[in-house]
């Protein structure tokens, strides 16, 4: 099966916590890698997200370590929606 990874930026205007994170993360812009797999639907091509990784710390923030934390794409979407509601 064909797969691809796309990189986007997730903007959080409030601190947030996702399953798998050790601590609440501060508001900011975060790089997100999304893994997708190619699926065929009625002779059309489509991509389905199968995984996501959030890069910590946020863009422009200094940290002693940099890491990619795997997250469920649905959990990330829910956190972004909640953040949008709070804004």
Secondary structure, 3 states (H helix, E strand, C coil): CCEEEEEEEEEECCCECCCCCCCCECCEEEEEEEEEEEEEECCEEEEEEEEEEEEECCCCCCCCCCEEEEECHHHHHHHHHHHHHHC
